[in-house]
Amino acid sequence: MLGNHREKAEIFEVPSNFRLFNSFEVYNKSQELRDKIERNLKRRDISTSDISKHKLLNIKNIKIYKDKIEFILNISDYSHYIYTQKNCLSKNICRSISSIALLETSDNYFILAKMTKDSPYKDLYQCIPSLIEKNDCKNKIKGELDPKRAIIRKVKKELNLDISDKYESMECSKLIVGENISSIGFFYHINIDYSKEEMENLFEGASNFEVEKLVFIKNNKKDIISFIGKENIKKIDYLKELFCRKSSDNNFIDYLRHR
């Protein structure tokens, strides 16, 4: 049985005022650390260089103010999220930062993605993920980044769907945070103007770089519980929390202050 992906995650309420900034600094790892990461990639049978060595942003620092929170990011030349899966408590941790989209069709189906075998999360079922990149800018001069632009870019690339018209209405509703803050995902639930059948047709023309296929789950309790309960597929761990959580989300700023 495969069950859920083993990395732990917690769901938090979103701070009312948050901003992301690129420091433009490069995170330089020691050769010893690079060798460790390479061995990790080989163990996971990941050979696609564009995935495994692409320059990505990770969290350098988190600043808490009275009425806002700022995420300061730097650049890593390895897929930090691969590394953190095996090293959640490492002092050298590279904390990944991403946007996570749960799309819902016009006929009320949630869309999940099964990741390709070449993806760092190969064969895993999850919402549409997009690591935030340096070109996902809100303000280029200040280096301010926009999680919503990351979603628009990824959904267009992987699903062949343009949701740029949803930009103004998109609201981050949750933070999905990995163990020891090994990752932070800005979660968006987005209602689209396409049916399940229309999305299946659109997906046929997509690039399918990391998404192998789409999975449609009817937005009702019975179908959601049935999918979550399946033990013969790998599901990212936050799905159960996301769909089945009854209690209110935790406060992320309080969590950071008490660490």
PyRosetta script that sets phi, psi and omega in degrees:
from pyrosetta import init, pose_from_sequence

init()
pose = pose_from_sequence("MLGNHREKAEIFEVPSNFRLFNSFEVYNKSQELRDKIERNLKRRDISTSDISKHKLLNIKNIKIYKDKIEFILNISDYSHYIYTQKNCLSKNICRSISSIALLETSDNYFILAKMTKDSPYKDLYQCIPSLIEKNDCKNKIKGELDPKRAIIRKVKKELNLDISDKYESMECSKLIVGENISSIGFFYHINIDYSKEEMENLFEGASNFEVEKLVFIKNNKKDIISFIGKENIKKIDYLKELFCRKSSDNNFIDYLRHR")
pose.set_psi(1, 143.5)
pose.set_omega(1, -176.9)
pose.set_phi(2, -99.3)
pose.set_psi(2, -46.0)
pose.set_omega(2, 176.6)
pose.set_phi(3, 62.6)
pose.set_psi(3, -146.4)
pose.set_omega(3, -176.3)
pose.set_phi(4, -88.7)
pose.set_psi(4, 152.6)
pose.set_omega(4, 174.3)
pose.set_phi(5, -64.6)
pose.set_psi(5, 140.2)
pose.set_omega(5, -163.8)
pose.set_phi(6, -77.5)
pose.set_psi(6, -18.5)
pose.set_omega(6, -177.6)
pose.set_phi(7, -65.8)
pose.set_psi(7, 133.4)
pose.set_omega(7, -178.4)
pose.set_phi(8, -81.6)
pose.set_psi(8, 149.1)
pose.set_omega(8, 176.7)
pose.set_phi(9, -146.9)
pose.set_psi(9, 150.8)
pose.set_omega(9, 175.6)
pose.set_phi(10, -121.9)
pose.set_psi(10, 153.7)
pose.set_omega(10, 179.1)
pose.set_phi(11, -110.8)
pose.set_psi(11, 131.2)
pose.set_omega(11, -177.2)
pose.set_phi(12, -124.0)
pose.set_psi(12, 155.7)
pose.set_omega(12, 171.2)
pose.set_phi(13, -70.0)
pose.set_psi(13, 153.6)
pose.set_omega(13, -176.4)
pose.set_phi(14, -84.6)
pose.set_psi(14, 130.3)
pose.set_omega(14, 173.8)
pose.set_phi(15, -56.2)
pose.set_psi(15, 141.8)
pose.set_omega(15, -174.6)
pose.set_phi(16, -64.2)
pose.set_psi(16, -26.5)
pose.set_omega(16, -179.3)
pose.set_phi(17, -136.4)
pose.set_psi(17, 105.7)
pose.set_omega(17, 177.8)
pose.set_phi(18, -131.2)
pose.set_psi(18, 149.1)
pose.set_omega(18, 179.7)
pose.set_phi(19, -142.0)
pose.set_psi(19, 152.0)
pose.set_omega(19, -179.5)
pose.set_phi(20, -121.6)
pose.set_psi(20, 133.5)
pose.set_omega(20, -179.2)
pose.set_phi(21, -130.4)
pose.set_psi(21, 137.7)
pose.set_omega(21, 174.4)
pose.set_phi(22, -88.1)
pose.set_psi(22, 120.5)
pose.set_omega(22, 178.8)
pose.set_phi(23, -79.0)
pose.set_psi(23, -13.8)
pose.set_omega(23, -177.8)
pose.set_phi(24, 66.2)
pose.set_psi(24, 12.6)
pose.set_omega(24, 176.4)
pose.set_phi(25, -88.3)
pose.set_psi(25, 148.7)
pose.set_omega(25, 178.9)
pose.set_phi(26, -100.1)
pose.set_psi(26, 131.3)
pose.set_omega(26, 177.3)
pose.set_phi(27, -82.8)
pose.set_psi(27, 108.2)
pose.set_omega(27, -176.9)
pose.set_phi(28, -96.1)
pose.set_psi(28, 114.9)
pose.set_omega(28, 179.5)
pose.set_phi(29, -89.7)
pose.set_psi(29, 152.4)
pose.set_omega(29, 175.2)
pose.set_phi(30, -71.0)
pose.set_psi(30, 162.1)
pose.set_omega(30, 178.9)
pose.set_phi(31, -62.4)
pose.set_psi(31, -36.9)
pose.set_omega(31, 178.5)
pose.set_phi(32, -59.5)
pose.set_psi(32, -42.4)
pose.set_omega(32, -179.6)
pose.set_phi(33, -69.6)
pose.set_psi(33, -38.3)
pose.set_omega(33, 177.4)
pose.set_phi(34, -62.1)
pose.set_psi(34, -42.4)
pose.set_omega(34, 178.5)
pose.set_phi(35, -61.7)
pose.set_psi(35, -38.7)
pose.set_omega(35, 178.9)
pose.set_phi(36, -61.8)
pose.set_psi(36, -43.9)
pose.set_omega(36, -178.6)
pose.set_phi(37, -66.4)
pose.set_psi(37, -41.3)
pose.set_omega(37, 178.1)
pose.set_phi(38, -60.0)
pose.set_psi(38, -42.6)
pose.set_omega(38, 178.5)
pose.set_phi(39, -64.4)
pose.set_psi(39, -37.4)
pose.set_omega(39, 178.3)
pose.set_phi(40, -62.2)
pose.set_psi(40, -43.7)
pose.set_omega(40, 179.5)
pose.set_phi(41, -62.0)
pose.set_psi(41, -42.2)
pose.set_omega(41, -179.2)
pose.set_phi(42, -65.3)
pose.set_psi(42, -40.3)
pose.set_omega(42, 178.3)
pose.set_phi(43, -61.3)
pose.set_psi(43, -35.2)
pose.set_omega(43, -178.4)
pose.set_phi(44, -87.9)
pose.set_psi(44, 1.6)
pose.set_omega(44, 176.6)
pose.set_phi(45, 58.5)
pose.set_psi(45, 45.1)
pose.set_omega(45, 178.3)
pose.set_phi(46, -109.7)
pose.set_psi(46, 115.4)
pose.set_omega(46, -174.8)
pose.set_phi(47, -119.1)
pose.set_psi(47, -9.1)
pose.set_omega(47, -177.2)
pose.set_phi(48, -72.1)
pose.set_psi(48, 108.8)
pose.set_omega(48, -172.2)
pose.set_phi(49, -62.3)
pose.set_psi(49, -33.5)
pose.set_omega(49, -178.5)
pose.set_phi(50, -66.0)
pose.set_psi(50, -28.3)
pose.set_omega(50, 177.4)
pose.set_phi(51, -84.3)
pose.set_psi(51, -44.5)
pose.set_omega(51, -169.9)
pose.set_phi(52, -81.5)
pose.set_psi(52, -21.1)
pose.set_omega(52, -176.0)
pose.set_phi(53, -128.3)
pose.set_psi(53, 16.6)
pose.set_omega(53, -179.9)
pose.set_phi(54, -69.5)
pose.set_psi(54, 140.4)
pose.set_omega(54, 179.3)
pose.set_phi(55, -73.5)
pose.set_psi(55, 123.8)
pose.set_omega(55, -175.6)
pose.set_phi(56, -134.0)
pose.set_psi(56, 163.3)
pose.set_omega(56, 179.0)
pose.set_phi(57, -92.5)
pose.set_psi(57, 143.0)
pose.set_omega(57, 172.2)
pose.set_phi(58, -137.5)
pose.set_psi(58, 167.7)
pose.set_omega(58, -172.6)
pose.set_phi(59, -80.9)
pose.set_psi(59, 120.4)
pose.set_omega(59, 175.8)
pose.set_phi(60, -88.1)
pose.set_psi(60, -41.6)
pose.set_omega(60, -175.1)
pose.set_phi(61, -157.1)
pose.set_psi(61, 154.1)
pose.set_omega(61, 174.2)
pose.set_phi(62, -124.2)
pose.set_psi(62, 119.5)
pose.set_omega(62, -177.9)
pose.set_phi(63, -105.6)
pose.set_psi(63, 129.0)
pose.set_omega(63, -179.1)
pose.set_phi(64, -109.2)
pose.set_psi(64, 125.5)
pose.set_omega(64, 175.7)
pose.set_phi(65, -115.0)
pose.set_psi(65, 178.3)
pose.set_omega(65, -177.0)
pose.set_phi(66, -60.4)
pose.set_psi(66, -42.8)
pose.set_omega(66, -173.6)
pose.set_phi(67, -123.4)
pose.set_psi(67, 13.0)
pose.set_omega(67, 179.7)
pose.set_phi(68, -160.2)
pose.set_psi(68, 168.1)
pose.set_omega(68, 177.6)
pose.set_phi(69, -134.4)
pose.set_psi(69, 138.4)
pose.set_omega(69, -179.3)
pose.set_phi(70, -122.3)
pose.set_psi(70, 133.8)
pose.set_omega(70, 175.2)
pose.set_phi(71, -103.4)
pose.set_psi(71, 118.5)
pose.set_omega(71, 179.3)
pose.set_phi(72, -100.2)
pose.set_psi(72, 125.4)
pose.set_omega(72, -172.1)
pose.set_phi(73, -114.0)
pose.set_psi(73, 150.9)
pose.set_omega(73, 169.5)
pose.set_phi(74, -129.4)
pose.set_psi(74, -178.7)
pose.set_omega(74, -171.8)
pose.set_phi(75, -105.7)
pose.set_psi(75, 133.8)
pose.set_omega(75, 175.5)
pose.set_phi(76, -119.5)
pose.set_psi(76, 141.2)
pose.set_omega(76, -179.3)
pose.set_phi(77, -96.3)
pose.set_psi(77, 14.8)
pose.set_omega(77, 172.8)
pose.set_phi(78, -130.4)
pose.set_psi(78, 155.3)
pose.set_omega(78, 177.1)
pose.set_phi(79, -71.0)
pose.set_psi(79, 94.3)
pose.set_omega(79, -173.0)
pose.set_phi(80, -60.2)
pose.set_psi(80, -30.8)
pose.set_omega(80, -177.1)
pose.set_phi(81, -68.2)
pose.set_psi(81, -25.5)
pose.set_omega(81, 174.9)
pose.set_phi(82, -67.3)
pose.set_psi(82, -44.9)
pose.set_omega(82, -175.7)
pose.set_phi(83, -66.4)
pose.set_psi(83, -43.1)
pose.set_omega(83, -174.8)
pose.set_phi(84, -66.3)
pose.set_psi(84, -23.0)
pose.set_omega(84, 179.0)
pose.set_phi(85, -59.8)
pose.set_psi(85, -32.0)
pose.set_omega(85, -177.3)
pose.set_phi(86, -101.3)
pose.set_psi(86, -6.5)
pose.set_omega(86, -172.2)
pose.set_phi(87, -138.0)
pose.set_psi(87, 51.7)
pose.set_omega(87, -173.4)
pose.set_phi(88, -63.6)
pose.set_psi(88, -19.9)
pose.set_omega(88, -177.7)
pose.set_phi(89, -112.2)
pose.set_psi(89, 11.6)
pose.set_omega(89, -176.8)
pose.set_phi(90, -71.8)
pose.set_psi(90, 142.6)
pose.set_omega(90, 175.9)
pose.set_phi(91, -69.0)
pose.set_psi(91, -19.3)
pose.set_omega(91, -179.2)
pose.set_phi(92, -94.2)
pose.set_psi(92, 15.9)
pose.set_omega(92, -172.8)
pose.set_phi(93, -57.9)
pose.set_psi(93, 138.3)
pose.set_omega(93, 172.0)
pose.set_phi(94, -106.9)
pose.set_psi(94, 114.2)
pose.set_omega(94, -173.7)
pose.set_phi(95, -89.3)
pose.set_psi(95, 118.0)
pose.set_omega(95, -177.8)
pose.set_phi(96, -77.7)
pose.set_psi(96, 153.1)
pose.set_omega(96, 178.9)
pose.set_phi(97, -134.3)
pose.set_psi(97, 131.2)
pose.set_omega(97, -171.6)
pose.set_phi(98, -148.0)
pose.set_psi(98, 169.4)
pose.set_omega(98, 168.8)
pose.set_phi(99, -109.5)
pose.set_psi(99, 145.5)
pose.set_omega(99, -177.9)
pose.set_phi(100, -129.6)
pose.set_psi(100, 123.2)
pose.set_omega(100, -175.8)
pose.set_phi(101, -114.8)
pose.set_psi(101, 125.6)
pose.set_omega(101, 169.3)
pose.set_phi(102, -105.5)
pose.set_psi(102, 104.2)
pose.set_omega(102, 179.9)
pose.set_phi(103, -86.1)
pose.set_psi(103, 142.8)
pose.set_omega(103, 176.0)
pose.set_phi(104, -126.1)
pose.set_psi(104, 126.3)
pose.set_omega(104, -175.8)
pose.set_phi(105, -73.7)
pose.set_psi(105, 169.8)
pose.set_omega(105, -179.8)
pose.set_phi(106, -66.9)
pose.set_psi(106, -21.7)
pose.set_omega(106, 175.9)
pose.set_phi(107, -104.1)
pose.set_psi(107, 27.0)
pose.set_omega(107, 168.0)
pose.set_phi(108, 66.4)
pose.set_psi(108, 47.1)
pose.set_omega(108, 169.6)
pose.set_phi(109, -113.3)
pose.set_psi(109, 130.2)
pose.set_omega(109, 169.7)
pose.set_phi(110, -75.2)
pose.set_psi(110, 144.2)
pose.set_omega(110, 178.6)
pose.set_phi(111, -110.4)
pose.set_psi(111, 120.0)
pose.set_omega(111, 171.7)
pose.set_phi(112, -113.2)
pose.set_psi(112, 162.7)
pose.set_omega(112, -178.2)
pose.set_phi(113, -119.1)
pose.set_psi(113, 138.7)
pose.set_omega(113, 166.7)
pose.set_phi(114, -96.1)
pose.set_psi(114, 123.5)
pose.set_omega(114, -175.1)
pose.set_phi(115, -78.7)
pose.set_psi(115, 151.2)
pose.set_omega(115, -178.0)
pose.set_phi(116, -71.5)
pose.set_psi(116, 167.8)
pose.set_omega(116, 178.6)
pose.set_phi(117, -67.9)
pose.set_psi(117, -21.0)
pose.set_omega(117, 178.5)
pose.set_phi(118, -89.6)
pose.set_psi(118, -4.7)
pose.set_omega(118, 178.6)
pose.set_phi(119, -77.1)
pose.set_psi(119, 149.3)
pose.set_omega(119, 173.2)
pose.set_phi(120, -56.3)
pose.set_psi(120, -27.0)
pose.set_omega(120, 177.3)
pose.set_phi(121, -107.8)
pose.set_psi(121, 51.3)
pose.set_omega(121, -170.3)
pose.set_phi(122, -58.5)
pose.set_psi(122, 137.0)
pose.set_omega(122, 178.4)
pose.set_phi(123, 64.9)
pose.set_psi(123, 10.9)
pose.set_omega(123, -177.7)
pose.set_phi(124, -89.6)
pose.set_psi(124, 139.1)
pose.set_omega(124, 175.9)
pose.set_phi(125, -94.4)
pose.set_psi(125, 129.7)
pose.set_omega(125, -178.4)
pose.set_phi(126, -161.3)
pose.set_psi(126, 176.4)
pose.set_omega(126, 171.4)
pose.set_phi(127, -68.6)
pose.set_psi(127, 172.0)
pose.set_omega(127, -179.2)
pose.set_phi(128, -72.5)
pose.set_psi(128, 113.7)
pose.set_omega(128, -176.9)
pose.set_phi(129, -98.4)
pose.set_psi(129, 147.3)
pose.set_omega(129, 174.3)
pose.set_phi(130, -145.1)
pose.set_psi(130, 112.9)
pose.set_omega(130, 173.7)
pose.set_phi(131, -65.5)
pose.set_psi(131, 137.8)
pose.set_omega(131, -178.6)
pose.set_phi(132, -76.4)
pose.set_psi(132, 128.7)
pose.set_omega(132, -176.6)
pose.set_phi(133, -113.7)
pose.set_psi(133, 165.9)
pose.set_omega(133, -173.7)
pose.set_phi(134, -63.4)
pose.set_psi(134, -22.6)
pose.set_omega(134, 180.0)
pose.set_phi(135, -87.7)
pose.set_psi(135, -1.7)
pose.set_omega(135, 177.1)
pose.set_phi(136, -84.0)
pose.set_psi(136, 65.1)
pose.set_omega(136, -168.2)
pose.set_phi(137, -95.4)
pose.set_psi(137, 144.4)
pose.set_omega(137, 166.9)
pose.set_phi(138, -101.0)
pose.set_psi(138, -37.4)
pose.set_omega(138, 178.8)
pose.set_phi(139, -143.2)
pose.set_psi(139, 102.7)
pose.set_omega(139, -175.2)
pose.set_phi(140, -64.2)
pose.set_psi(140, -37.6)
pose.set_omega(140, -176.6)
pose.set_phi(141, -64.4)
pose.set_psi(141, -44.0)
pose.set_omega(141, -179.9)
pose.set_phi(142, -85.8)
pose.set_psi(142, -8.5)
pose.set_omega(142, -177.7)
pose.set_phi(143, 73.8)
pose.set_psi(143, 22.2)
pose.set_omega(143, -179.5)
pose.set_phi(144, -80.7)
pose.set_psi(144, 134.6)
pose.set_omega(144, -175.1)
pose.set_phi(145, -108.8)
pose.set_psi(145, 158.5)
pose.set_omega(145, -174.1)
pose.set_phi(146, -129.5)
pose.set_psi(146, 109.5)
pose.set_omega(146, 179.7)
pose.set_phi(147, -57.6)
pose.set_psi(147, -30.5)
pose.set_omega(147, -178.9)
pose.set_phi(148, -66.4)
pose.set_psi(148, -36.4)
pose.set_omega(148, 179.1)
pose.set_phi(149, -65.8)
pose.set_psi(149, -32.6)
pose.set_omega(149, 177.7)
pose.set_phi(150, -63.6)
pose.set_psi(150, -42.1)
pose.set_omega(150, 179.1)
pose.set_phi(151, -64.8)
pose.set_psi(151, -47.0)
pose.set_omega(151, -179.1)
pose.set_phi(152, -57.8)
pose.set_psi(152, -44.3)
pose.set_omega(152, -180.0)
pose.set_phi(153, -62.5)
pose.set_psi(153, -46.8)
pose.set_omega(153, -174.9)
pose.set_phi(154, -69.6)
pose.set_psi(154, -42.3)
pose.set_omega(154, -179.3)
pose.set_phi(155, -64.1)
pose.set_psi(155, -37.9)
pose.set_omega(155, 177.3)
pose.set_phi(156, -65.2)
pose.set_psi(156, -43.7)
pose.set_omega(156, -176.8)
pose.set_phi(157, -69.6)
pose.set_psi(157, -45.5)
pose.set_omega(157, -171.9)
pose.set_phi(158, -90.4)
pose.set_psi(158, -30.7)
pose.set_omega(158, -174.5)
pose.set_phi(159, -112.6)
pose.set_psi(159, -6.1)
pose.set_omega(159, -178.9)
pose.set_phi(160, 64.2)
pose.set_psi(160, 32.2)
pose.set_omega(160, -175.9)
pose.set_phi(161, -123.1)
pose.set_psi(161, 126.3)
pose.set_omega(161, 177.6)
pose.set_phi(162, -93.7)
pose.set_psi(162, 113.5)
pose.set_omega(162, 178.4)
pose.set_phi(163, -114.6)
pose.set_psi(163, 23.5)
pose.set_omega(163, -178.9)
pose.set_phi(164, -62.1)
pose.set_psi(164, -25.8)
pose.set_omega(164, 178.1)
pose.set_phi(165, -70.7)
pose.set_psi(165, -11.5)
pose.set_omega(165, 179.4)
pose.set_phi(166, -92.6)
pose.set_psi(166, 0.3)
pose.set_omega(166, -171.8)
pose.set_phi(167, -53.1)
pose.set_psi(167, -50.5)
pose.set_omega(167, -175.0)
pose.set_phi(168, -66.0)
pose.set_psi(168, -32.4)
pose.set_omega(168, -176.7)
pose.set_phi(169, -88.5)
pose.set_psi(169, -10.7)
pose.set_omega(169, -179.3)
pose.set_phi(170, -70.7)
pose.set_psi(170, 126.9)
pose.set_omega(170, 179.1)
pose.set_phi(171, -129.3)
pose.set_psi(171, 130.1)
pose.set_omega(171, 175.1)
pose.set_phi(172, -70.4)
pose.set_psi(172, 123.9)
pose.set_omega(172, -174.9)
pose.set_phi(173, -107.7)
pose.set_psi(173, -17.9)
pose.set_omega(173, -179.2)
pose.set_phi(174, -151.3)
pose.set_psi(174, 159.3)
pose.set_omega(174, 167.3)
pose.set_phi(175, -111.5)
pose.set_psi(175, 129.3)
pose.set_omega(175, 176.4)
pose.set_phi(176, -106.8)
pose.set_psi(176, 113.7)
pose.set_omega(176, -168.1)
pose.set_phi(177, -117.6)
pose.set_psi(177, 124.8)
pose.set_omega(177, 179.0)
pose.set_phi(178, -74.2)
pose.set_psi(178, 164.7)
pose.set_omega(178, -179.8)
pose.set_phi(179, -54.2)
pose.set_psi(179, 135.1)
pose.set_omega(179, -179.5)
pose.set_phi(180, 58.1)
pose.set_psi(180, 29.2)
pose.set_omega(180, -176.6)
pose.set_phi(181, 52.9)
pose.set_psi(181, 40.1)
pose.set_omega(181, 177.3)
pose.set_phi(182, -69.7)
pose.set_psi(182, -16.8)
pose.set_omega(182, 177.4)
pose.set_phi(183, -158.3)
pose.set_psi(183, 151.7)
pose.set_omega(183, 173.4)
pose.set_phi(184, -133.5)
pose.set_psi(184, 126.0)
pose.set_omega(184, 178.2)
pose.set_phi(185, -118.0)
pose.set_psi(185, 129.3)
pose.set_omega(185, 175.9)
pose.set_phi(186, -89.0)
pose.set_psi(186, 112.8)
pose.set_omega(186, -170.7)
pose.set_phi(187, -94.1)
pose.set_psi(187, 133.2)
pose.set_omega(187, 178.7)
pose.set_phi(188, -130.3)
pose.set_psi(188, 128.5)
pose.set_omega(188, 171.8)
pose.set_phi(189, -99.4)
pose.set_psi(189, 117.8)
pose.set_omega(189, -171.8)
pose.set_phi(190, -123.3)
pose.set_psi(190, 121.5)
pose.set_omega(190, 174.6)
pose.set_phi(191, -85.7)
pose.set_psi(191, 124.1)
pose.set_omega(191, -178.4)
pose.set_phi(192, -106.7)
pose.set_psi(192, 164.8)
pose.set_omega(192, -174.6)
pose.set_phi(193, -97.1)
pose.set_psi(193, 26.6)
pose.set_omega(193, -178.8)
pose.set_phi(194, -123.7)
pose.set_psi(194, 146.2)
pose.set_omega(194, 177.6)
pose.set_phi(195, -82.5)
pose.set_psi(195, 171.8)
pose.set_omega(195, 176.1)
pose.set_phi(196, -56.3)
pose.set_psi(196, -47.6)
pose.set_omega(196, -178.3)
pose.set_phi(197, -63.1)
pose.set_psi(197, -41.2)
pose.set_omega(197, 179.2)
pose.set_phi(198, -64.5)
pose.set_psi(198, -37.8)
pose.set_omega(198, 178.7)
pose.set_phi(199, -68.8)
pose.set_psi(199, -36.7)
pose.set_omega(199, 176.2)
pose.set_phi(200, -61.0)
pose.set_psi(200, -40.9)
pose.set_omega(200, 179.3)
pose.set_phi(201, -69.3)
pose.set_psi(201, -41.6)
pose.set_omega(201, 178.3)
pose.set_phi(202, -62.3)
pose.set_psi(202, -40.9)
pose.set_omega(202, -175.6)
pose.set_phi(203, -64.0)
pose.set_psi(203, -27.2)
pose.set_omega(203, 178.9)
pose.set_phi(204, -61.0)
pose.set_psi(204, -25.1)
pose.set_omega(204, 179.7)
pose.set_phi(205, -100.5)
pose.set_psi(205, 10.2)
pose.set_omega(205, -177.9)
pose.set_phi(206, -83.0)
pose.set_psi(206, 166.1)
pose.set_omega(206, -177.5)
pose.set_phi(207, -74.1)
pose.set_psi(207, -29.0)
pose.set_omega(207, 179.2)
pose.set_phi(208, 56.1)
pose.set_psi(208, 41.8)
pose.set_omega(208, -179.7)
pose.set_phi(209, -67.3)
pose.set_psi(209, -46.5)
pose.set_omega(209, 179.2)
pose.set_phi(210, -121.7)
pose.set_psi(210, -17.2)
pose.set_omega(210, -178.6)
pose.set_phi(211, -101.0)
pose.set_psi(211, 118.1)
pose.set_omega(211, -179.0)
pose.set_phi(212, -80.2)
pose.set_psi(212, -44.0)
pose.set_omega(212, 179.7)
pose.set_phi(213, -156.4)
pose.set_psi(213, 162.2)
pose.set_omega(213, 176.6)
pose.set_phi(214, -99.2)
pose.set_psi(214, 145.6)
pose.set_omega(214, 177.4)
pose.set_phi(215, -120.8)
pose.set_psi(215, 130.0)
pose.set_omega(215, -176.9)
pose.set_phi(216, -110.2)
pose.set_psi(216, 126.4)
pose.set_omega(216, -179.6)
pose.set_phi(217, -122.6)
pose.set_psi(217, 121.9)
pose.set_omega(217, -180.0)
pose.set_phi(218, -62.0)
pose.set_psi(218, 137.2)
pose.set_omega(218, -178.4)
pose.set_phi(219, -78.4)
pose.set_psi(219, 73.3)
pose.set_omega(219, 170.8)
pose.set_phi(220, -147.1)
pose.set_psi(220, 158.1)
pose.set_omega(220, -172.5)
pose.set_phi(221, -58.5)
pose.set_psi(221, -43.4)
pose.set_omega(221, -176.6)
pose.set_phi(222, -61.0)
pose.set_psi(222, -49.3)
pose.set_omega(222, -177.0)
pose.set_phi(223, -69.7)
pose.set_psi(223, -36.3)
pose.set_omega(223, 178.7)
pose.set_phi(224, -64.6)
pose.set_psi(224, -47.9)
pose.set_omega(224, -179.7)
pose.set_phi(225, -63.1)
pose.set_psi(225, -39.0)
pose.set_omega(225, 178.9)
pose.set_phi(226, -60.6)
pose.set_psi(226, -44.1)
pose.set_omega(226, -179.8)
pose.set_phi(227, -68.2)
pose.set_psi(227, -46.1)
pose.set_omega(227, -178.8)
pose.set_phi(228, -60.5)
pose.set_psi(228, -33.0)
pose.set_omega(228, -176.7)
pose.set_phi(229, -80.2)
pose.set_psi(229, -8.3)
pose.set_omega(229, -179.0)
pose.set_phi(230, -67.2)
pose.set_psi(230, 126.7)
pose.set_omega(230, -177.7)
pose.set_phi(231, -100.9)
pose.set_psi(231, -4.7)
pose.set_omega(231, -176.0)
pose.set_phi(232, -95.4)
pose.set_psi(232, 6.9)
pose.set_omega(232, 176.3)
pose.set_phi(233, -131.6)
pose.set_psi(233, 153.4)
pose.set_omega(233, 177.8)
pose.set_phi(234, -87.6)
pose.set_psi(234, 123.4)
pose.set_omega(234, 178.7)
pose.set_phi(235, -119.9)
pose.set_psi(235, 139.6)
pose.set_omega(235, 175.7)
pose.set_phi(236, -63.5)
pose.set_psi(236, 143.9)
pose.set_omega(236, -166.4)
pose.set_phi(237, -64.9)
pose.set_psi(237, -27.0)
pose.set_omega(237, -174.2)
pose.set_phi(238, -73.8)
pose.set_psi(238, -11.9)
pose.set_omega(238, -175.3)
pose.set_phi(239, -60.7)
pose.set_psi(239, -42.3)
pose.set_omega(239, -179.9)
pose.set_phi(240, -63.1)
pose.set_psi(240, -45.1)
pose.set_omega(240, 178.0)
pose.set_phi(241, -61.2)
pose.set_psi(241, -41.8)
pose.set_omega(241, -175.4)
pose.set_phi(242, -65.4)
pose.set_psi(242, -45.3)
pose.set_omega(242, -175.4)
pose.set_phi(243, -86.0)
pose.set_psi(243, -30.7)
pose.set_omega(243, -169.0)
pose.set_phi(244, -111.5)
pose.set_psi(244, -5.9)
pose.set_omega(244, -176.5)
pose.set_phi(245, -64.5)
pose.set_psi(245, 131.8)
pose.set_omega(245, -179.9)
pose.set_phi(246, -106.3)
pose.set_psi(246, -30.8)
pose.set_omega(246, -177.8)
pose.set_phi(247, -79.3)
pose.set_psi(247, 162.3)
pose.set_omega(247, 179.2)
pose.set_phi(248, -70.5)
pose.set_psi(248, 154.2)
pose.set_omega(248, -178.1)
pose.set_phi(249, -71.4)
pose.set_psi(249, 154.0)
pose.set_omega(249, 179.3)
pose.set_phi(250, -75.8)
pose.set_psi(250, 161.4)
pose.set_omega(250, 179.0)
pose.set_phi(251, -89.5)
pose.set_psi(251, 118.2)
pose.set_omega(251, -173.9)
pose.set_phi(252, -68.5)
pose.set_psi(252, -39.6)
pose.set_omega(252, -179.4)
pose.set_phi(253, -64.7)
pose.set_psi(253, -41.7)
pose.set_omega(253, 176.1)
pose.set_phi(254, -62.4)
pose.set_psi(254, -39.4)
pose.set_omega(254, 178.2)
pose.set_phi(255, -59.9)
pose.set_psi(255, -45.1)
pose.set_omega(255, -179.9)
pose.set_phi(256, -66.1)
pose.set_psi(256, -40.4)
pose.set_omega(256, -177.4)
pose.set_phi(257, -67.6)
pose.set_psi(257, -25.4)
pose.set_omega(257, -177.0)
pose.set_phi(258, -100.8)
pose.set_psi(258, 7.8)
pose.set_omega(258, 178.2)
pose.set_phi(259, -77.4)
pose.dump_pdb("model.pdb")
